[in-house]
Amino acid sequence: MSRHLQSPSSLGWRGTTSSRRLWSDDTTFHCSHSAARFRVAVAIEFAIVVLGIFVALQADNWNQGRKDRQLEQVYISRLMDRREPTLRF
């Protein structure tokens, strides 16, 4: 006889109606508890991803600012080099 055709008592189920109700309430509680834990895990992962993107953008802004300051110094030195021969005191 296949398992899906067996009676509940042959599968080891010896509960009463009240114990079945308690068992289903426990299952519902367990499922809702698991769902809550899943939602918390998803929220934490989302926060980690958002924080990682924020840090990456800040690092990129810092690096671009550093490159801009270096380029500014190059431009200033070139302007000073070109200007010196024309200055006569």
C-alpha positions as CSV (number, residue, x, y, z in Angstrom):
1,M,0.0,0.0,0.0
2,S,1.4,3.4,-0.9
3,R,2.1,5.9,1.8
4,H,-0.5,8.5,0.6
5,L,-3.3,5.9,0.9
6,Q,-2.5,4.8,4.4
7,S,-4.7,5.8,7.3
8,P,-3.5,8.4,9.8
9,S,-3.4,5.8,12.6
10,S,-1.2,3.5,10.5
11,L,1.2,6.4,10.1
12,G,1.6,6.9,13.8
13,W,-1.1,9.5,14.3
14,R,-2.9,8.8,17.6
15,G,-4.0,12.3,18.4
16,T,-7.4,13.5,19.4
17,T,-9.3,16.5,17.8
18,S,-7.9,18.8,20.5
19,S,-4.3,17.7,20.0
20,R,-4.7,18.1,16.3
21,R,-5.9,21.7,16.9
22,L,-2.9,22.3,19.2
23,W,-0.6,20.8,16.7
24,S,-1.9,22.9,13.8
25,D,-1.6,26.1,16.0
26,D,2.0,25.2,16.8
27,T,2.7,24.8,13.1
28,T,1.1,28.1,12.4
29,F,3.2,29.7,15.1
30,H,6.3,28.0,13.8
31,C,5.5,29.2,10.3
32,S,4.9,32.8,11.4
33,H,8.0,32.7,13.5
34,S,10.0,31.5,10.5
35,A,8.5,34.1,8.3
36,A,9.4,36.8,10.8
37,R,13.0,35.6,11.0
38,F,13.1,35.5,7.2
39,R,11.8,39.1,7.0
40,V,14.5,40.2,9.5
41,A,17.2,38.4,7.6
42,V,16.1,40.1,4.3
43,A,16.0,43.5,6.1
44,I,19.5,43.0,7.4
45,E,20.8,41.9,4.0
46,F,19.1,44.9,2.4
47,A,20.7,47.2,4.9
48,I,24.2,45.7,4.3
49,V,23.8,46.1,0.5
50,V,22.7,49.8,0.9
51,L,25.5,50.5,3.3
52,G,28.0,48.9,0.9
53,I,26.7,51.0,-2.0
54,F,26.9,54.1,0.2
55,V,30.5,53.4,1.2
56,A,31.5,52.7,-2.4
57,L,30.0,56.0,-3.6
58,Q,31.8,57.9,-0.8
59,A,35.1,56.2,-1.7
60,D,34.6,57.1,-5.4
61,N,33.8,60.7,-4.5
62,W,36.9,60.9,-2.3
63,N,39.1,59.4,-5.1
64,Q,37.7,61.8,-7.7
65,G,38.3,64.7,-5.4
66,R,41.9,63.6,-4.9
67,K,42.4,63.3,-8.7
68,D,40.9,66.7,-9.2
69,R,43.3,68.3,-6.7
70,Q,46.3,66.6,-8.4
71,L,45.1,67.9,-11.8
72,E,44.6,71.4,-10.3
73,Q,48.2,71.4,-9.1
74,V,49.4,70.4,-12.6
75,Y,47.4,73.2,-14.2
76,I,48.7,75.7,-11.6
77,S,52.3,74.7,-12.2
78,R,51.9,74.9,-16.0
79,L,50.4,78.4,-15.7
80,M,53.2,79.5,-13.4
81,D,55.8,78.1,-15.9
82,R,54.3,80.0,-18.8
83,R,53.8,83.2,-16.9
84,E,57.4,83.5,-15.5
85,P,59.2,84.5,-18.7
86,T,56.7,87.3,-19.3
87,L,57.1,88.8,-15.9
88,R,59.9,91.4,-15.8
89,F,60.6,93.4,-12.7
